[in-house]
Amino acid sequence: MSVTLIAILMLLAVIIFFFLGHPLAFVLGGVGTIFGFFVMGPTFFNTFMDRIFVGIMGNFTLVTITLFIFMGNLLTISGIADRLFESLRYFLGPIRGGLGVAVLAVCIMLAACIGIVGAAVVTVGLLTGPMLLRYGYQKELTMGMIAAGGTLGLMIPPSIMLVVMGDQAGLPVSNVLAAAIVPGFSLAILYMAYVRIRCGLHPELGPPIPAEEIALMPFSERLMDFIIYSLLPLALIVGVMGAIFFGFASPTQAAGIGASLAFVLVLLYRRFTWEEFKACLYQTAKASTMVLIIMVGASCFTGIFLGMGGGTAVVETLTSLGLSKWGLYFVMMILLVILGCFIDWVGLIFLTFPIFLPIARLMGFDMVWFVIMIAMYLQISFLAPPFGYALFYLAGMKIEGINWGHIYRGVLPFLILQLIGLMIFTSFPDLVLFVPTVLYG
């Protein structure tokens, strides 16, 4: 049986079993095990175990994932999101679209603190969605802001996805995180500018808060809440990322320091209870296990797939299409967006990196830039109708008066903004590489 045929059969098996509703980790691991046993024989188990114990369990960088998840969960129970939104609501509420800008500001903070799309979308949605609707914000604009803002966690450091990407690409994690700063914050600024301009032109979409309500909260109280619930977490994030960028600590060490300081913030904010702490530990263990079990299954699949020459066959097939450098680039990125609507980013990274990265190197792309562009295209897959993950998170909250039509129509303008960002950073790669170049030369 030819290598190309085996590769096609393995990919078809993954697609069939996945769409039958089986968990991705067990689909990848099961398909890898079956094909490995019948094609390579019992010796394939040695390859499987080596990839688990050496490639995953022995990879100290992956401890960063658990520690950043733990830090994010601690900051969630600290209550920074609701108190920060409350203070920003009174600061920005008097202007048209001000509440929308406040929502996106909270999303930026949560992106830096949590870094998990589902948690950010649900947290912001439950906290701000009903309030925005009560103040008369358009339903579509409200849903679009929450969905787009929630996905910023993929791009704004310290993103768990970028940590995994840097590790799997064999790149310094610090370089990848540094390269994400300009694209991540640029998208956030684009979202804010869009909301402010659109509500400024059409006040009925995002009306200001009545002046009499603003007067209920003294300015000094607003300012104190803003300082306590924005500057302290911001100092934590800047400190953690600064330690990584300037070489004072490895990503794993910095994540450990960040988790410790996040626990101190929970104590300072007087939000510590044993029940919340146990729930925090449980959620951390649950999320970390989900990521790692997908890594194990995907590692089994890719180990067998590449070991049998499947990766080489796919690379040769793509490069033989006669497409230009940029033609191959867009083929790979479009495939990522399509697959990203169905497959979790963890599995997708393990599936595509062994195939796409050799092609990118062959075509002469800068690898740090290429990884960041993959992250941006995956961010699109979270918003792309009809199957984007963020859309299902929103629908699952069942906010009163919201249907699928409001969600789909709401995300379209933000998808356009993402495409504008992609065009800019594809045309000017130096913008992506600016921060790592300044830091590391």
NULUM-374849 format. One line per field, with one value per residue (C-alpha): residue in one letter; x, y, z. Coordinates in Angstrom, 3 decimals, always signed. Example, Ala and Ser with C-alpha at 12.3 -4.5 7.8 and 13.67 -1.06 7.14 Angstrom:
# NULUM-374849
residu <- c(a|s)
u <- c(+12.300|+13.670)
v <- c(-4.500|-1.060)
w <- c(+7.800|+7.140)
END
This chain:
# NULUM-374849
residu <- c(m|s|v|t|l|i|a|i|l|m|l|l|a|v|i|i|f|f|f|l|g|h|p|l|a|f|v|l|g|g|v|g|t|i|f|g|f|f|v|m|g|p|t|f|f|n|t|f|m|d|r|i|f|v|g|i|m|g|n|f|t|l|v|t|i|t|l|f|i|f|m|g|n|l|l|t|i|s|g|i|a|d|r|l|f|e|s|l|r|y|f|l|g|p|i|r|g|g|l|g|v|a|v|l|a|v|c|i|m|l|a|a|c|i|g|i|v|g|a|a|v|v|t|v|g|l|l|t|g|p|m|l|l|r|y|g|y|q|k|e|l|t|m|g|m|i|a|a|g|g|t|l|g|l|m|i|p|p|s|i|m|l|v|v|m|g|d|q|a|g|l|p|v|s|n|v|l|a|a|a|i|v|p|g|f|s|l|a|i|l|y|m|a|y|v|r|i|r|c|g|l|h|p|e|l|g|p|p|i|p|a|e|e|i|a|l|m|p|f|s|e|r|l|m|d|f|i|i|y|s|l|l|p|l|a|l|i|v|g|v|m|g|a|i|f|f|g|f|a|s|p|t|q|a|a|g|i|g|a|s|l|a|f|v|l|v|l|l|y|r|r|f|t|w|e|e|f|k|a|c|l|y|q|t|a|k|a|s|t|m|v|l|i|i|m|v|g|a|s|c|f|t|g|i|f|l|g|m|g|g|g|t|a|v|v|e|t|l|t|s|l|g|l|s|k|w|g|l|y|f|v|m|m|i|l|l|v|i|l|g|c|f|i|d|w|v|g|l|i|f|l|t|f|p|i|f|l|p|i|a|r|l|m|g|f|d|m|v|w|f|v|i|m|i|a|m|y|l|q|i|s|f|l|a|p|p|f|g|y|a|l|f|y|l|a|g|m|k|i|e|g|i|n|w|g|h|i|y|r|g|v|l|p|f|l|i|l|q|l|i|g|l|m|i|f|t|s|f|p|d|l|v|l|f|v|p|t|v|l|y|g)
u <- c(+0.000|+1.461|+2.355|-0.013|-2.940|-2.190|-2.051|-5.399|-7.017|-5.740|-7.087|-10.441|-10.695|-10.096|-12.748|-15.339|-14.915|-14.785|-18.045|-19.638|-19.265|-16.280|-13.835|-10.929|-8.210|-9.494|-10.141|-6.544|-5.053|-7.300|-6.652|-2.912|-2.930|-4.922|-2.865|+0.389|-0.336|-1.435|+1.156|+4.224|+3.512|+3.799|+7.038|+4.961|+4.145|+7.768|+7.324|+4.027|+5.443|+8.580|+6.473|+4.346|+7.097|+9.846|+7.946|+5.117|+5.633|+9.327|+8.693|+9.103|+7.808|+4.325|+4.089|+3.588|+0.138|-1.122|+0.365|-1.106|-4.508|-4.250|-3.290|-6.270|-8.695|-7.395|-7.822|-11.341|-12.429|-10.735|-13.633|-11.534|-13.861|-17.056|-15.407|-13.333|-16.406|-18.320|-15.689|-15.267|-19.045|-19.145|-15.979|-16.953|-20.730|-21.456|-20.113|-21.795|-20.574|-18.724|-20.135|-19.043|-15.503|-15.629|-16.645|-13.704|-11.348|-12.520|-11.985|-8.392|-7.788|-9.374|-7.385|-4.162|-5.321|-7.179|-6.131|-8.961|-11.611|-14.527|-13.974|-13.560|-16.664|-18.872|-17.538|-17.962|-21.257|-22.913|-21.456|-22.123|-24.593|-27.852|-26.655|-25.809|-29.216|-30.900|-29.175|-30.504|-27.486|-28.260|-28.408|-26.134|-23.477|-23.604|-23.109|-20.362|-18.400|-18.582|-17.608|-14.774|-13.469|-13.498|-11.252|-8.530|-7.169|-5.705|-3.461|-2.731|+0.128|+0.375|-1.734|-1.749|-2.167|+0.956|+2.939|+1.971|+2.646|+6.101|+6.995|+5.769|+7.448|+10.777|+10.887|+11.652|+8.293|+9.394|+9.880|+6.416|+4.740|+6.614|+5.614|+1.925|+1.898|+1.438|-1.173|-3.119|-3.437|-3.938|-7.025|-8.324|-7.833|-9.584|-12.579|-12.752|-12.457|-15.207|-17.612|-16.874|-17.216|-20.319|-22.116|-20.990|-22.619|-25.676|-26.369|-29.336|-26.910|-25.032|-26.637|-24.820|-25.743|-28.075|-26.224|-28.316|-27.128|-23.487|-23.904|-24.769|-21.115|-18.632|-15.604|-13.179|-14.831|-14.718|-11.039|-10.155|-11.956|-10.198|-6.782|-7.358|-9.041|-7.106|-3.652|-2.828|-3.728|-2.055|+1.112|+0.976|+0.682|+3.343|+5.658|+5.176|+5.654|+8.582|+10.335|+9.944|+10.861|+13.972|+15.260|+14.846|+12.797|+11.807|+8.132|+7.533|+9.168|+7.329|+4.013|+4.687|+5.442|+2.287|+0.116|+1.580|+0.946|-2.578|-3.250|-2.009|-4.476|-7.309|-6.364|-6.040|-9.469|-10.905|-12.401|-10.746|-12.977|-12.094|-15.011|-13.859|-10.250|-11.187|-13.317|-10.345|-8.070|-10.682|-11.143|-7.372|-6.975|-9.887|-8.598|-4.993|-6.051|-8.136|-5.166|-2.700|-4.936|-5.465|-1.689|-1.197|-3.734|-2.458|+1.150|+0.289|-1.411|+1.314|+4.063|+2.590|+1.530|+4.988|+6.774|+5.074|+5.993|+2.560|+3.924|+6.410|+3.650|+1.405|+4.264|+5.212|+1.582|+1.089|+4.387|+3.694|+0.533|+2.613|+1.376|+3.508|+4.877|+1.846|-0.544|+0.619|+0.449|-3.219|-4.113|-2.670|-4.380|-7.784|-7.475|-6.684|-9.785|-12.013|-10.524|-10.518|-14.316|-14.488|-11.249|-9.926|-6.814|-4.685|-5.370|-5.111|-1.630|-0.367|-1.991|-0.903|+2.448|+4.426|+3.073|+2.790|+6.017|+8.360|+6.521|+6.863|+10.597|+10.943|+9.169|+11.459|+8.910|+10.104|+8.918|+7.952|+5.847|+4.312|+3.271|+1.643|-0.272|-1.522|-2.754|-4.596|-6.269|-7.304|-8.825|-11.004|-12.167|-13.548|-15.826|-16.589|-20.279|-21.836|-19.525|-17.203|-16.650|-17.281|-20.721|-21.745|-20.449|-22.690|-25.700|-25.184|-25.620|-29.232|-29.357|-32.984|-34.056|-30.964|-31.178|-28.722|-29.496|-28.333|-25.102|-24.297|-25.035|-23.168|-19.843|-19.643|-18.266|-15.645|-14.669|-14.111|-11.903|-9.918|-9.446|-8.208|-5.723|-4.618|-4.064|-1.940|+0.243|+0.583|+1.699|+4.017|+5.656|+8.049|+5.130|+4.798|+8.539|+9.107|+8.941|+11.038|+13.581|+13.892|+14.150|+16.328|+17.872)
v <- c(+0.000|+3.378|+6.036|+8.526|+6.110|+5.404|+9.133|+9.694|+6.776|+8.079|+11.569|+10.187|+7.994|+11.011|+13.055|+10.242|+9.365|+13.022|+13.845|+10.765|+12.670|+10.992|+13.105|+14.402|+13.062|+9.478|+9.776|+10.828|+8.349|+5.510|+6.058|+6.346|+3.128|+1.115|+2.194|+1.932|-1.644|-2.931|-1.064|-0.923|-3.865|-4.088|-2.070|+1.067|+1.034|+2.029|+5.099|+5.913|+5.715|+7.664|+10.539|+10.593|+10.371|+12.274|+14.664|+15.592|+14.425|+15.318|+18.752|+21.217|+24.123|+22.575|+23.146|+26.782|+25.874|+24.613|+27.552|+30.169|+28.447|+28.460|+32.154|+32.948|+31.025|+32.802|+36.198|+35.181|+34.437|+37.671|+39.561|+41.914|+41.640|+42.837|+45.581|+46.832|+46.960|+48.772|+51.510|+51.821|+51.933|+55.204|+56.585|+55.864|+55.615|+59.307|+59.015|+57.273|+53.706|+54.163|+51.014|+49.044|+50.393|+49.443|+45.888|+45.588|+46.990|+44.267|+41.721|+42.905|+42.511|+39.054|+38.084|+38.920|+37.280|+34.179|+33.473|+30.943|+31.920|+29.995|+31.392|+34.956|+34.887|+33.385|+35.675|+38.861|+37.698|+36.998|+40.118|+42.694|+41.238|+41.799|+45.217|+46.437|+45.348|+47.060|+50.341|+50.079|+48.724|+47.006|+43.235|+42.527|+44.994|+43.589|+39.998|+40.975|+42.867|+40.026|+37.324|+39.319|+40.611|+37.120|+35.773|+38.335|+35.841|+33.868|+36.760|+38.885|+37.487|+35.415|+33.287|+29.569|+28.833|+30.855|+28.989|+25.661|+26.998|+28.265|+24.981|+22.822|+25.025|+24.756|+28.534|+30.470|+31.021|+34.519|+35.474|+34.222|+36.029|+39.231|+39.019|+38.783|+42.130|+44.414|+42.255|+41.481|+45.038|+46.397|+44.216|+45.416|+49.056|+48.386|+46.926|+49.915|+52.429|+50.681|+50.671|+54.304|+55.571|+53.560|+54.573|+58.156|+58.206|+56.226|+56.986|+54.620|+51.654|+52.519|+55.330|+57.003|+56.372|+59.049|+61.773|+61.241|+57.634|+58.681|+61.050|+58.127|+57.038|+59.673|+60.311|+59.397|+55.988|+55.389|+56.304|+54.085|+51.072|+51.655|+51.775|+48.735|+46.510|+47.475|+48.721|+45.894|+43.056|+45.022|+45.321|+41.551|+40.793|+43.328|+41.932|+38.338|+39.181|+41.509|+38.700|+36.472|+39.087|+40.376|+36.960|+37.284|+34.070|+31.248|+31.099|+28.322|+30.249|+33.459|+31.594|+30.207|+33.697|+35.014|+32.305|+33.086|+36.820|+36.147|+34.244|+37.276|+39.467|+37.114|+37.611|+41.395|+41.633|+39.496|+37.012|+33.876|+31.024|+27.352|+26.473|+28.922|+27.776|+24.100|+24.980|+26.901|+23.867|+21.610|+23.886|+24.135|+20.365|+19.882|+22.383|+21.168|+17.552|+18.431|+20.106|+17.350|+14.422|+16.003|+16.425|+12.728|+11.601|+14.035|+13.080|+9.419|+10.225|+12.519|+10.128|+7.289|+9.559|+11.091|+7.825|+6.187|+9.092|+10.703|+14.178|+13.944|+12.765|+15.705|+18.214|+16.816|+16.881|+20.515|+21.706|+19.858|+21.898|+24.533|+27.340|+30.328|+30.964|+33.060|+30.665|+27.864|+30.221|+31.057|+27.400|+26.468|+29.336|+28.673|+25.018|+26.187|+28.374|+25.558|+22.946|+25.404|+25.577|+21.877|+20.902|+22.319|+24.476|+22.043|+19.139|+21.388|+22.590|+19.033|+17.952|+20.811|+22.027|+18.927|+19.459|+23.244|+24.334|+22.416|+23.991|+27.451|+26.925|+25.673|+28.787|+31.063|+32.528|+33.871|+31.213|+33.569|+35.642|+32.490|+31.153|+34.481|+34.497|+30.978|+32.267|+35.145|+32.813|+30.483|+33.499|+33.973|+30.353|+31.076|+33.776|+32.377|+31.425|+28.968|+26.802|+29.208|+28.129|+31.623|+31.670|+28.499|+29.846|+32.901|+30.864|+28.535|+31.430|+31.841|+35.610|+36.727|+38.104|+36.845|+34.357|+32.916|+35.688|+38.376|+36.464|+35.812|+39.366|+40.780|+39.050|+39.922|+43.492|+42.172|+39.446|+42.206|+44.044|+40.849|+40.493|+44.087|+43.261|+40.154|+42.152|+44.690|+42.146|+39.951|+42.936|+44.335|+41.432|+43.847|+45.107|+41.623|+41.218|+44.718|+43.894|+40.674|+42.468|+45.322|+42.911|+40.178|+41.688)
w <- c(+0.000|-1.018|+1.521|-0.113|+0.137|+3.811|+4.530|+2.804|+4.683|+8.046|+7.388|+6.201|+9.307|+11.562|+9.741|+9.817|+13.497|+14.534|+12.776|+14.343|+17.606|+19.244|+21.334|+19.270|+21.587|+21.317|+17.586|+16.932|+19.378|+18.186|+14.483|+15.152|+17.182|+14.623|+11.613|+13.566|+14.639|+11.225|+9.143|+11.407|+13.692|+17.506|+17.470|+16.911|+20.653|+21.329|+19.113|+20.827|+24.353|+23.441|+22.101|+25.270|+27.887|+26.097|+23.853|+26.261|+29.843|+29.724|+28.213|+31.094|+28.981|+28.976|+32.748|+31.714|+30.398|+33.759|+35.657|+33.309|+33.495|+37.288|+37.266|+35.041|+37.253|+40.355|+38.710|+37.675|+41.245|+42.389|+40.764|+38.632|+35.629|+37.313|+39.389|+36.442|+34.222|+36.956|+37.227|+33.436|+33.050|+34.954|+33.333|+29.708|+30.001|+29.262|+25.685|+22.750|+22.563|+25.843|+27.401|+24.338|+24.679|+28.387|+27.441|+25.043|+27.697|+30.095|+27.292|+26.890|+30.611|+30.645|+27.536|+29.351|+32.585|+31.386|+27.795|+27.262|+24.723|+26.212|+29.716|+28.434|+26.195|+28.898|+31.657|+29.614|+28.118|+31.448|+33.051|+30.323|+27.803|+29.732|+30.949|+27.434|+26.173|+29.121|+28.205|+24.657|+22.785|+19.493|+19.918|+16.953|+18.119|+21.642|+20.498|+18.066|+20.720|+23.228|+20.712|+19.116|+22.447|+23.926|+21.161|+21.914|+24.435|+21.534|+20.514|+23.592|+25.733|+27.802|+25.439|+26.199|+22.488|+21.626|+24.298|+22.705|+19.203|+20.084|+21.761|+18.876|+16.272|+18.092|+18.570|+21.773|+23.464|+24.447|+20.772|+19.818|+22.733|+21.904|+18.244|+19.226|+21.056|+18.032|+16.204|+19.392|+20.638|+17.120|+16.723|+20.089|+19.034|+15.709|+17.581|+19.944|+17.117|+15.164|+18.135|+19.002|+15.414|+14.613|+17.811|+17.310|+13.873|+14.991|+18.686|+18.779|+18.461|+21.657|+23.676|+26.593|+30.218|+31.685|+33.596|+36.732|+36.948|+36.536|+39.478|+41.788|+41.997|+43.233|+41.036|+43.831|+44.231|+40.461|+40.353|+43.316|+41.813|+38.501|+40.168|+42.353|+39.777|+36.641|+37.576|+40.020|+37.592|+34.786|+36.874|+37.440|+33.708|+32.718|+35.386|+34.223|+30.541|+31.316|+33.184|+30.114|+27.495|+29.277|+30.271|+34.034|+34.118|+31.782|+30.717|+33.258|+36.105|+35.177|+35.063|+38.541|+39.853|+38.155|+39.735|+43.179|+42.802|+41.495|+44.726|+46.673|+44.724|+45.668|+49.322|+48.922|+47.286|+50.131|+47.705|+49.107|+50.230|+50.407|+48.153|+45.454|+45.810|+45.429|+42.401|+40.977|+41.411|+39.835|+36.809|+36.375|+36.504|+34.106|+31.527|+31.773|+31.385|+28.341|+26.672|+27.568|+26.573|+23.165|+22.932|+23.704|+21.093|+18.481|+19.214|+18.647|+15.345|+14.016|+15.181|+13.130|+10.256|+9.913|+10.658|+7.696|+5.445|+5.392|+6.111|+3.262|+0.914|+1.831|+1.482|-1.926|-3.045|-2.030|-3.499|-6.768|-7.376|-9.110|-6.882|-6.013|-2.532|-1.607|-3.313|-1.014|+1.951|+1.355|+0.684|+4.089|+5.881|+4.317|+5.360|+8.907|+9.074|+7.794|+10.124|+13.024|+12.899|+13.802|+15.554|+18.815|+18.410|+20.420|+18.077|+15.043|+16.013|+16.446|+13.174|+10.935|+12.272|+11.158|+7.626|+7.271|+8.971|+6.610|+3.664|+5.234|+5.751|+2.168|+0.903|+2.933|+5.389|+8.732|+11.181|+14.028|+11.612|+10.118|+13.542|+14.456|+11.163|+11.900|+15.270|+13.563|+11.083|+13.915|+15.635|+12.539|+12.786|+16.279|+14.823|+11.363|+10.893|+11.095|+13.231|+15.104|+18.712|+20.114|+18.477|+20.271|+23.592|+23.116|+22.091|+25.057|+27.510|+26.311|+26.895|+26.776|+23.403|+21.546|+18.677|+16.159|+13.661|+16.094|+16.741|+13.060|+11.964|+14.942|+14.271|+10.550|+11.012|+13.414|+10.954|+8.384|+10.899|+11.440|+7.679|+7.534|+10.275|+8.380|+5.203|+7.098|+8.886|+5.804|+3.707|+6.392|+8.289|+10.013|+12.115|+13.611|+14.080|+15.454|+19.180|+19.055|+16.849|+19.345|+22.289|+20.818|+17.670)
END
